[in-house]
Amino acid sequence: MGNECFTSVSTVPLHYCYQQQSNICLLFPGLSGAGKTSISFQIESYLIAQGIPAYALDGDNLRNGINANLAFSEEDRNENVRRAAECAKMFAECGFIALCSFVSPTAAARDRAREIHRNANLEFFEVFVNTPVEICEQRDVKGHYKKAREGKIKSFTGVSQPYEAPKNPDLILETVNVPVEKCANSVLDMIAAKGLIPARQVRWSSPLKGFMREDEFLKTIHFNTLDSNVNQSVAIVLAVTGEDKQRLEGKRMDSNVNQSVAIVLAVTGEDKQRLE
């Protein structure tokens, strides 16, 4: 095989052939304790459950690895975001939706992250998790604000270092008294509206007004939904002889053995209702 073959293949990531639909990066800037990571993990969980490749990159995790040599000066913080953006770009090039939760305190760092993706023809969205510093300090899950007030952490954004709030983000999330799931759904709806992922399906419990009746219970067991308009698949099992199975699989076996093969056909909500 000649060198020219390898040269032609290496110019375009092979993953583009398989995952054209999800080359996206979502950057979640916001103060420490704003809820960035919780929201991104919620989105990641939903997307994976839908069969959409996704990966959440968290600022703390990266600082324990590739960014372990960085401190908290403005220069190092910008470099922290740049490296994270480069990692996210590689995930997006592989067909993943990259979810990046970083404080990202400067507009310059966020603009650089956007530029990295735009230059690679990748979708990029800035989702500002707009939680007031007072609320973040009340949460203080990691105890950083307390240490910053005591002077144990220098140059802490929101306390001893200013934060440049995004002026034109693609989406703003208010987290005070708002469930994580609702914030995550706002992000999912935004990218679905742009045709980048399928729209969210109605949850199976949404039509219920009171206690579940027997027919509704059976629907949720067999079809995982109460929406009769949802197109689902039903397994239809047909008997085949051992000879047919051998021909299909290319394996030798006893021709007198009768086996079954599952054939899955899509049915409409109307057909499903008729079968029920």
PyMOL commands that set and color helices and strands:
alter all, ss='L'
color gray80, all
select helices_A, chain A and resi 3-10+14-17+20-22+36-49+59-63+74-93+107-119+133-139+144-149+180-193+214-223+242-249+269-275
alter helices_A, ss='H'
color red, helices_A
select strands_A, chain A and resi 24-28+54-58+97-101+123-129+171-173+232-240+259-267
alter strands_A, ss='S'
color yellow, strands_A
deselect
rebuild
show_as cartoon
